[in-house]
Amino acid sequence: MTAVSDNDNSPLTHAAIWALERLAQQRYGRDAPTLNWSVAQELRSAGLVSVPANGRGGASITQAGQDFLRARAES
């Protein structure tokens, strides 16, 4: 995968950004999408999502993840 190069200096791949955006969308009566292991690791390493230690349940967006998405929306 290649790094993102559209108006931001993010080291995240397009897949990771896409996954983060999908996690941020409100879902009525549906679970959050399951993340690919490498994408989950990438987002977790960047501090944008947190994943339960026991591996159960979905990833949740951290404050840093919300700030990242807000900055992308403003640019």
Residue pairs with C-beta under 8 A, 6 or more apart in sequence:
1 13
1 14
1 15
2 13
2 14
3 10
3 11
3 12
3 13
4 10
4 11
4 12
4 13
4 14
4 17
7 75
8 71
8 72
8 75
10 17
10 68
11 46
12 20
12 42
12 43
12 46
12 48
13 39
13 42
15 36
15 39
16 39
16 42
16 43
16 46
17 72
19 33
19 35
19 36
19 39
19 43
20 43
20 48
20 49
20 61
20 65
20 68
20 69
21 69
22 32
22 33
23 32
23 33
23 35
23 49
23 58
23 59
23 60
23 61
23 65
24 61
24 65
24 66
24 69
31 58
32 58
32 59
32 60
33 58
34 58
35 43
35 49
35 58
35 59
40 49
40 51
40 59
43 49
43 59
43 65
44 50
44 51
44 59
46 64
47 62
47 64
47 65
48 61
48 62
48 64
48 65
48 68
49 59
49 60
49 61
49 62
49 65
50 59
50 60
50 62
51 59
61 69
